Amino acid sequence: MTSASSAWNVWGNATAVRALADGVAANRISHAYILAGPEGVGKTTLALAMAKALLCAESPEPGESCGGACRVCRKIERGVHPDVQTWSLAGQVAATSGKQATKNTTLTIETMRSMISTAALRPMEGRWRVAIVDDAELLQESAQEALLKTLEEPPPFTVIMLLTDDLDALLWTIRSRGQLVEMRPVPANEITAGLASRDVPDERARTLAALSNGAPGWAIQAAADQRLEAERIEAIDRAIDWIDADSHQRIVTAIRMGDGFSKDRARVFGELALVTGVWRDALLIAAGQTRFAHFQNRLTQLQSLAERASLATAHAALASVRACIRDLESNVRPRLAIEHMVLQWPTH
């Protein structure tokens, strides 16, 4: 068998791909999978690749798909295969209208009931029915409880795939009834190679890979929309400016971010992911490993930061950001969590 990642057309996360591919090849199919990892890391791509491997009409080897040569795989790629359907926040919003649509911030029990009723139907064209639930971290508790009943007594022909940016947002009873597949940020060189395969010029591919923070989904979108690249650079600069600020301004920014957390969790988590990247790069530079830094287009600022922070203090700062993210995911008061984080950063 060829490399599972390449055969499934997934960038990076070879361990996750191999686990699913080996299961399909050996006909060890779980009734539910939980694909967990950062936004843009490739969860949707992997879920659809799994669907292709299960349903492909011209599979070259067990555990693989033809990659789009057959009618079945092409229908999955176009999103029109009757046995492969996706439920997500965007889909829920599209199905509603007027004032109700503006209030769509969670996946409701009605959306989950729609998925459950569809999952109970026998496949129309293939051996399996694949139900993909994106944004699973946004499932209301009542929606998760409704889903739990299906996971406890799953249809024998249905595979349910839950895609989540935040594993802890799922009830333990849900997590215990699905096979966990953890996905990690993808190395910049793999994203560069993937973009090059899409005819993105080498220099731009390297730039986007460096800015992606390990998210190939973002890099693919940014290759087609330069505004995303500009917005990411501005966000990185904000992260550096926050770290470079004096103690008072750090706290002011922390308070503002904490107070806005409930209104825009995704934005705050995105900002903290970039702060994580800045401290990680500073740590690498302080350790003499500059070539491994992600944000190569901001090396001057990062080197200045690394010169002011020892290995120990940079490591402590990085650990504080990761602890803050865990605290926010565990519903610690946002302002308290973020203020505590910045107090762990080395001062000038």
PAVEXKE-759105 format. One record per residue (C-alpha): residue number from 1; residue in three letters; x, y, z. Coordinates in pm, whole numbers. Layout:
+-----+------+--------+--------+--------+
: seq : type :     xx :     yy :     zz :
+-----+------+--------+--------+--------+
: NUM :  ALA :      X :      Y :      Z :
...
+-----+------+--------+--------+--------+
***
This chain:
+-----+------+--------+--------+--------+
: seq : type :     xx :     yy :     zz :
+-----+------+--------+--------+--------+
:   1 :  MET :      0 :      0 :      0 :
:   2 :  THR :    119 :    351 :    -72 :
:   3 :  SER :    147 :    612 :    200 :
:   4 :  ALA :   -197 :    639 :    361 :
:   5 :  SER :   -182 :   1018 :    376 :
:   6 :  SER :   -103 :   1050 :      6 :
:   7 :  ALA :   -349 :    779 :    -99 :
:   8 :  TRP :   -623 :    956 :     97 :
:   9 :  ASN :   -505 :   1300 :    -23 :
:  10 :  VAL :   -467 :   1428 :    334 :
:  11 :  TRP :   -180 :   1661 :    422 :
:  12 :  GLY :      7 :   1542 :    729 :
:  13 :  ASN :   -146 :   1352 :   1023 :
:  14 :  ALA :    -20 :   1023 :    886 :
:  15 :  THR :    -91 :    843 :   1214 :
:  16 :  ALA :   -457 :    946 :   1210 :
:  17 :  VAL :   -495 :    851 :    845 :
:  18 :  ARG :   -324 :    517 :    895 :
:  19 :  ALA :   -553 :    429 :   1185 :
:  20 :  LEU :   -862 :    484 :    971 :
:  21 :  ALA :   -717 :    325 :    656 :
:  22 :  ASP :   -607 :     12 :    843 :
:  23 :  GLY :   -953 :    -18 :    995 :
:  24 :  VAL :  -1121 :      1 :    656 :
:  25 :  ALA :   -873 :   -246 :    504 :
:  26 :  ALA :   -938 :   -497 :    783 :
:  27 :  ASN :  -1314 :   -428 :    783 :
:  28 :  ARG :  -1292 :   -308 :   1143 :
:  29 :  ILE :  -1532 :    -18 :   1113 :
:  30 :  SER :  -1646 :    169 :   1423 :
:  31 :  HIS :  -2002 :    299 :   1437 :
:  32 :  ALA :  -1868 :    640 :   1546 :
:  33 :  TYR :  -1544 :    837 :   1513 :
:  34 :  ILE :  -1445 :   1161 :   1681 :
:  35 :  LEU :  -1201 :   1366 :   1473 :
:  36 :  ALA :  -1052 :   1622 :   1712 :
:  37 :  GLY :   -801 :   1894 :   1628 :
:  38 :  PRO :   -751 :   2266 :   1563 :
:  39 :  GLU :   -961 :   2451 :   1309 :
:  40 :  GLY :   -834 :   2408 :    953 :
:  41 :  VAL :   -615 :   2108 :   1033 :
:  42 :  GLY :   -798 :   1883 :    785 :
:  43 :  LYS :  -1082 :   1715 :    977 :
:  44 :  THR :  -1338 :   1759 :    699 :
:  45 :  THR :  -1090 :   1638 :    439 :
:  46 :  LEU :  -1016 :   1327 :    645 :
:  47 :  ALA :  -1386 :   1255 :    706 :
:  48 :  LEU :  -1463 :   1273 :    334 :
:  49 :  ALA :  -1157 :   1060 :    256 :
:  50 :  MET :  -1292 :    801 :    498 :
:  51 :  ALA :  -1627 :    810 :    319 :
:  52 :  LYS :  -1452 :    752 :    -15 :
:  53 :  ALA :  -1253 :    460 :    124 :
:  54 :  LEU :  -1575 :    302 :    252 :
:  55 :  LEU :  -1782 :    354 :    -63 :
:  56 :  CYS :  -1536 :    372 :   -357 :
:  57 :  ALA :  -1647 :    162 :   -653 :
:  58 :  GLU :  -1293 :    120 :   -793 :
:  59 :  SER :  -1071 :     89 :   -486 :
:  60 :  PRO :   -718 :     -5 :   -598 :
:  61 :  GLU :   -638 :   -168 :   -261 :
:  62 :  PRO :   -825 :   -237 :     64 :
:  63 :  GLY :   -837 :     79 :    273 :
:  64 :  GLU :   -790 :    310 :    -26 :
:  65 :  SER :  -1010 :    494 :   -273 :
:  66 :  CYS :   -954 :    565 :   -640 :
:  67 :  GLY :   -898 :    934 :   -556 :
:  68 :  GLY :  -1184 :   1063 :   -769 :
:  69 :  ALA :  -1172 :    843 :  -1076 :
:  70 :  CYS :  -1502 :    667 :  -1010 :
:  71 :  ARG :  -1852 :    812 :  -1012 :
:  72 :  VAL :  -1899 :    742 :   -639 :
:  73 :  CYS :  -1591 :    939 :   -530 :
:  74 :  ARG :  -1674 :   1226 :   -763 :
:  75 :  LYS :  -2022 :   1251 :   -612 :
:  76 :  ILE :  -1873 :   1258 :   -262 :
:  77 :  GLU :  -1636 :   1537 :   -369 :
:  78 :  ARG :  -1929 :   1738 :   -506 :
:  79 :  GLY :  -2134 :   1679 :   -193 :
:  80 :  VAL :  -2419 :   1507 :   -379 :
:  81 :  HIS :  -2380 :   1143 :   -277 :
:  82 :  PRO :  -2707 :   1033 :   -111 :
:  83 :  ASP :  -2526 :    817 :    146 :
:  84 :  VAL :  -2280 :   1086 :    263 :
:  85 :  GLN :  -2428 :   1390 :    434 :
:  86 :  THR :  -2294 :   1668 :    655 :
:  87 :  TRP :  -2459 :   1863 :    935 :
:  88 :  SER :  -2291 :   2185 :   1053 :
:  89 :  LEU :  -2363 :   2529 :   1194 :
:  90 :  ALA :  -2350 :   2678 :    843 :
:  91 :  GLY :  -2601 :   2421 :    721 :
:  92 :  GLN :  -2827 :   2491 :   1016 :
:  93 :  VAL :  -2815 :   2865 :    946 :
:  94 :  ALA :  -2897 :   2804 :    579 :
:  95 :  ALA :  -3198 :   2598 :    681 :
:  96 :  THR :  -3339 :   2879 :    896 :
:  97 :  SER :  -3438 :   3233 :    810 :
:  98 :  GLY :  -3510 :   3576 :    954 :
:  99 :  LYS :  -3442 :   3650 :   1319 :
: 100 :  GLN :  -3388 :   3286 :   1409 :
: 101 :  ALA :  -3090 :   3258 :   1174 :
: 102 :  THR :  -2908 :   3540 :   1353 :
: 103 :  LYS :  -2926 :   3345 :   1679 :
: 104 :  ASN :  -2759 :   3031 :   1542 :
: 105 :  THR :  -2456 :   2991 :   1765 :
: 106 :  THR :  -2507 :   2627 :   1866 :
: 107 :  LEU :  -2617 :   2307 :   1697 :
: 108 :  THR :  -2970 :   2241 :   1815 :
: 109 :  ILE :  -3158 :   1927 :   1907 :
: 110 :  GLU :  -3367 :   1977 :   1590 :
: 111 :  THR :  -3052 :   1955 :   1376 :
: 112 :  MET :  -2941 :   1646 :   1562 :
: 113 :  ARG :  -3283 :   1483 :   1520 :
: 114 :  SER :  -3252 :   1543 :   1146 :
: 115 :  MET :  -2916 :   1366 :   1146 :
: 116 :  ILE :  -3045 :   1079 :   1361 :
: 117 :  SER :  -3347 :   1016 :   1138 :
: 118 :  THR :  -3126 :   1017 :    827 :
: 119 :  ALA :  -2867 :    791 :    989 :
: 120 :  ALA :  -3139 :    532 :   1055 :
: 121 :  LEU :  -3216 :    498 :    682 :
: 122 :  ARG :  -3055 :    217 :    487 :
: 123 :  PRO :  -2792 :    326 :    231 :
: 124 :  MET :  -2932 :    401 :   -113 :
: 125 :  GLU :  -2630 :    325 :   -330 :
: 126 :  GLY :  -2354 :    169 :   -123 :
: 127 :  ARG :  -2283 :    -55 :    172 :
: 128 :  TRP :  -2248 :    229 :    423 :
: 129 :  ARG :  -2421 :    552 :    516 :
: 130 :  VAL :  -2177 :    818 :    645 :
: 131 :  ALA :  -2314 :   1098 :    866 :
: 132 :  ILE :  -2066 :   1382 :    930 :
: 133 :  VAL :  -2137 :   1627 :   1211 :
: 134 :  ASP :  -1908 :   1929 :   1179 :
: 135 :  ASP :  -1877 :   2190 :   1457 :
: 136 :  ALA :  -1962 :   1915 :   1708 :
: 137 :  GLU :  -1820 :   2128 :   1990 :
: 138 :  LEU :  -2125 :   2353 :   1939 :
: 139 :  LEU :  -2380 :   2079 :   2009 :
: 140 :  GLN :  -2626 :   2178 :   2279 :
: 141 :  GLU :  -2634 :   1940 :   2574 :
: 142 :  SER :  -2985 :   1829 :   2479 :
: 143 :  ALA :  -2860 :   1761 :   2125 :
: 144 :  GLN :  -2573 :   1552 :   2263 :
: 145 :  GLU :  -2812 :   1356 :   2481 :
: 146 :  ALA :  -3029 :   1284 :   2177 :
: 147 :  LEU :  -2721 :   1171 :   1984 :
: 148 :  LEU :  -2617 :    947 :   2274 :
: 149 :  LYS :  -2919 :    725 :   2225 :
: 150 :  THR :  -2815 :    659 :   1866 :
: 151 :  LEU :  -2454 :    591 :   1966 :
: 152 :  GLU :  -2573 :    339 :   2225 :
: 153 :  GLU :  -2781 :    150 :   1966 :
: 154 :  PRO :  -2625 :    246 :   1631 :
: 155 :  PRO :  -2762 :    129 :   1295 :
: 156 :  PRO :  -2527 :   -146 :   1171 :
: 157 :  PHE :  -2479 :     23 :    833 :
: 158 :  THR :  -2409 :    380 :    953 :
: 159 :  VAL :  -2080 :    550 :   1039 :
: 160 :  ILE :  -2114 :    873 :   1236 :
: 161 :  MET :  -1817 :   1112 :   1228 :
: 162 :  LEU :  -1805 :   1395 :   1482 :
: 163 :  LEU :  -1564 :   1676 :   1391 :
: 164 :  THR :  -1463 :   1902 :   1678 :
: 165 :  ASP :  -1214 :   2180 :   1751 :
: 166 :  ASP :  -1271 :   2131 :   2125 :
: 167 :  LEU :  -1289 :   1771 :   2247 :
: 168 :  ASP :  -1374 :   1876 :   2603 :
: 169 :  ALA :  -1696 :   2038 :   2480 :
: 170 :  LEU :  -1838 :   1691 :   2416 :
: 171 :  LEU :  -2001 :   1500 :   2701 :
: 172 :  TRP :  -1786 :   1221 :   2841 :
: 173 :  THR :  -2062 :    974 :   2751 :
: 174 :  ILE :  -2032 :   1084 :   2387 :
: 175 :  ARG :  -1654 :   1062 :   2387 :
: 176 :  SER :  -1658 :    715 :   2539 :
: 177 :  ARG :  -1877 :    579 :   2258 :
: 178 :  GLY :  -1667 :    689 :   1962 :
: 179 :  GLN :  -1318 :    605 :   1838 :
: 180 :  LEU :  -1102 :    911 :   1902 :
: 181 :  VAL :   -881 :   1024 :   1613 :
: 182 :  GLU :   -660 :   1314 :   1720 :
: 183 :  MET :   -526 :   1549 :   1453 :
: 184 :  ARG :   -227 :   1778 :   1500 :
: 185 :  PRO :   -103 :   2093 :   1326 :
: 186 :  VAL :     71 :   2002 :   1000 :
: 187 :  PRO :    443 :   2083 :    954 :
: 188 :  ALA :    511 :   2383 :    731 :
: 189 :  ASN :    711 :   2179 :    479 :
: 190 :  GLU :    415 :   1946 :    419 :
: 191 :  ILE :    180 :   2240 :    370 :
: 192 :  THR :    432 :   2396 :    131 :
: 193 :  ALA :    445 :   2075 :    -72 :
: 194 :  GLY :     67 :   2050 :    -74 :
: 195 :  LEU :     27 :   2406 :   -199 :
: 196 :  ALA :    291 :   2348 :   -465 :
: 197 :  SER :     90 :   2049 :   -588 :
: 198 :  ARG :   -196 :   2296 :   -640 :
: 199 :  ASP :     30 :   2513 :   -858 :
: 200 :  VAL :     91 :   2780 :   -593 :
: 201 :  PRO :    430 :   2945 :   -669 :
: 202 :  ASP :    709 :   2820 :   -442 :
: 203 :  GLU :    778 :   3146 :   -260 :
: 204 :  ARG :    411 :   3214 :   -192 :
: 205 :  ALA :    359 :   2852 :    -83 :
: 206 :  ARG :    640 :   2887 :    173 :
: 207 :  THR :    498 :   3218 :    297 :
: 208 :  LEU :    147 :   3082 :    341 :
: 209 :  ALA :    274 :   2766 :    507 :
: 210 :  ALA :    468 :   2976 :    757 :
: 211 :  LEU :    162 :   3189 :    831 :
: 212 :  SER :    -79 :   2895 :    853 :
: 213 :  ASN :     16 :   2791 :   1207 :
: 214 :  GLY :    -14 :   2429 :   1092 :
: 215 :  ALA :   -362 :   2464 :    937 :
: 216 :  PRO :   -365 :   2350 :    572 :
: 217 :  GLY :   -731 :   2449 :    538 :
: 218 :  TRP :   -642 :   2811 :    607 :
: 219 :  ALA :   -344 :   2795 :    368 :
: 220 :  ILE :   -563 :   2665 :     83 :
: 221 :  GLN :   -817 :   2942 :    138 :
: 222 :  ALA :   -547 :   3208 :    166 :
: 223 :  ALA :   -392 :   3094 :   -163 :
: 224 :  ALA :   -718 :   3198 :   -329 :
: 225 :  ASP :   -782 :   3509 :   -117 :
: 226 :  GLN :   -495 :   3745 :    -38 :
: 227 :  ARG :   -708 :   3927 :    218 :
: 228 :  LEU :   -673 :   3628 :    450 :
: 229 :  GLU :   -295 :   3656 :    429 :
: 230 :  ALA :   -306 :   4027 :    515 :
: 231 :  GLU :   -543 :   3962 :    806 :
: 232 :  ARG :   -318 :   3686 :    942 :
: 233 :  ILE :     -9 :   3910 :    927 :
: 234 :  GLU :   -199 :   4181 :   1115 :
: 235 :  ALA :   -306 :   3925 :   1376 :
: 236 :  ILE :     53 :   3804 :   1422 :
: 237 :  ASP :    166 :   4163 :   1464 :
: 238 :  ARG :   -104 :   4215 :   1729 :
: 239 :  ALA :     20 :   3908 :   1913 :
: 240 :  ILE :    379 :   4035 :   1905 :
: 241 :  ASP :    271 :   4383 :   2014 :
: 242 :  TRP :     78 :   4234 :   2307 :
: 243 :  ILE :    381 :   4040 :   2421 :
: 244 :  ASP :    609 :   4342 :   2368 :
: 245 :  ALA :    381 :   4574 :   2568 :
: 246 :  ASP :    446 :   4682 :   2925 :
: 247 :  SER :    273 :   4505 :   3216 :
: 248 :  HIS :    -13 :   4755 :   3234 :
: 249 :  GLN :    -98 :   4733 :   2865 :
: 250 :  ARG :    -76 :   4354 :   2874 :
: 251 :  ILE :   -343 :   4349 :   3148 :
: 252 :  VAL :   -561 :   4599 :   2961 :
: 253 :  THR :   -554 :   4377 :   2652 :
: 254 :  ALA :   -622 :   4070 :   2865 :
: 255 :  ILE :   -929 :   4235 :   3022 :
: 256 :  ARG :  -1063 :   4343 :   2684 :
: 257 :  MET :  -1013 :   3995 :   2541 :
: 258 :  GLY :  -1166 :   3827 :   2846 :
: 259 :  ASP :  -1473 :   4050 :   2839 :
: 260 :  GLY :  -1528 :   3972 :   2472 :
: 261 :  PHE :  -1480 :   3597 :   2504 :
: 262 :  SER :  -1846 :   3502 :   2540 :
: 263 :  LYS :  -1939 :   3695 :   2225 :
: 264 :  ASP :  -1661 :   3559 :   2003 :
: 265 :  ARG :  -1490 :   3249 :   2140 :
: 266 :  ALA :  -1342 :   3158 :   1801 :
: 267 :  ARG :  -1165 :   3494 :   1766 :
: 268 :  VAL :  -1013 :   3471 :   2114 :
: 269 :  PHE :   -895 :   3115 :   2062 :
: 270 :  GLY :   -751 :   3222 :   1727 :
: 271 :  GLU :   -560 :   3510 :   1889 :
: 272 :  LEU :   -426 :   3278 :   2160 :
: 273 :  ALA :   -317 :   3025 :   1897 :
: 274 :  LEU :   -103 :   3297 :   1737 :
: 275 :  VAL :     37 :   3403 :   2075 :
: 276 :  THR :    128 :   3037 :   2124 :
: 277 :  GLY :    306 :   3046 :   1788 :
: 278 :  VAL :    500 :   3361 :   1877 :
: 279 :  TRP :    625 :   3219 :   2208 :
: 280 :  ARG :    706 :   2887 :   2042 :
: 281 :  ASP :    915 :   3066 :   1779 :
: 282 :  ALA :   1086 :   3275 :   2047 :
: 283 :  LEU :   1175 :   2956 :   2232 :
: 284 :  LEU :   1314 :   2796 :   1917 :
: 285 :  ILE :   1523 :   3105 :   1838 :
: 286 :  ALA :   1653 :   3123 :   2195 :
: 287 :  ALA :   1757 :   2758 :   2158 :
: 288 :  GLY :   1945 :   2835 :   1836 :
: 289 :  GLN :   1687 :   2666 :   1610 :
: 290 :  THR :   1579 :   2970 :   1410 :
: 291 :  ARG :   1527 :   2769 :   1091 :
: 292 :  PHE :   1233 :   2588 :   1255 :
: 293 :  ALA :   1045 :   2907 :   1346 :
: 294 :  HIS :    709 :   2933 :   1169 :
: 295 :  PHE :    677 :   3310 :   1138 :
: 296 :  GLN :    990 :   3363 :    929 :
: 297 :  ASN :    862 :   3695 :    795 :
: 298 :  ARG :    876 :   3839 :   1148 :
: 299 :  LEU :   1220 :   3713 :   1248 :
: 300 :  THR :   1352 :   4056 :   1349 :
: 301 :  GLN :   1078 :   4103 :   1611 :
: 302 :  LEU :   1102 :   3742 :   1724 :
: 303 :  GLN :   1479 :   3759 :   1764 :
: 304 :  SER :   1440 :   4072 :   1975 :
: 305 :  LEU :   1189 :   3890 :   2194 :
: 306 :  ALA :   1414 :   3585 :   2222 :
: 307 :  GLU :   1708 :   3803 :   2330 :
: 308 :  ARG :   1504 :   3936 :   2622 :
: 309 :  ALA :   1376 :   3596 :   2733 :
: 310 :  SER :   1580 :   3302 :   2854 :
: 311 :  LEU :   1495 :   2947 :   2756 :
: 312 :  ALA :   1330 :   2900 :   3095 :
: 313 :  THR :   1114 :   3214 :   3081 :
: 314 :  ALA :   1014 :   3158 :   2718 :
: 315 :  HIS :    916 :   2802 :   2804 :
: 316 :  ALA :    716 :   2923 :   3105 :
: 317 :  ALA :    537 :   3182 :   2889 :
: 318 :  LEU :    450 :   2920 :   2628 :
: 319 :  ALA :    319 :   2689 :   2901 :
: 320 :  SER :    107 :   2974 :   3042 :
: 321 :  VAL :    -70 :   3026 :   2708 :
: 322 :  ARG :   -145 :   2657 :   2671 :
: 323 :  ALA :   -274 :   2649 :   3030 :
: 324 :  CYS :   -496 :   2949 :   2955 :
: 325 :  ILE :   -646 :   2775 :   2652 :
: 326 :  ARG :   -720 :   2468 :   2865 :
: 327 :  ASP :   -877 :   2688 :   3134 :
: 328 :  LEU :  -1101 :   2861 :   2881 :
: 329 :  GLU :  -1208 :   2525 :   2741 :
: 330 :  SER :  -1290 :   2419 :   3099 :
: 331 :  ASN :  -1508 :   2727 :   3155 :
: 332 :  VAL :  -1274 :   2911 :   3392 :
: 333 :  ARG :  -1372 :   3280 :   3405 :
: 334 :  PRO :  -1219 :   3424 :   3085 :
: 335 :  ARG :  -1082 :   3747 :   3233 :
: 336 :  LEU :   -923 :   3559 :   3523 :
: 337 :  ALA :   -766 :   3297 :   3294 :
: 338 :  ILE :   -618 :   3549 :   3050 :
: 339 :  GLU :   -495 :   3788 :   3321 :
: 340 :  HIS :   -323 :   3500 :   3497 :
: 341 :  MET :   -158 :   3403 :   3168 :
: 342 :  VAL :      1 :   3741 :   3099 :
: 343 :  LEU :    128 :   3765 :   3458 :
: 344 :  GLN :    346 :   3459 :   3380 :
: 345 :  TRP :    519 :   3633 :   3088 :
: 346 :  PRO :    871 :   3770 :   3140 :
: 347 :  THR :    889 :   4146 :   3184 :
: 348 :  HIS :   1125 :   4373 :   2994 :
+-----+------+--------+--------+--------+
***
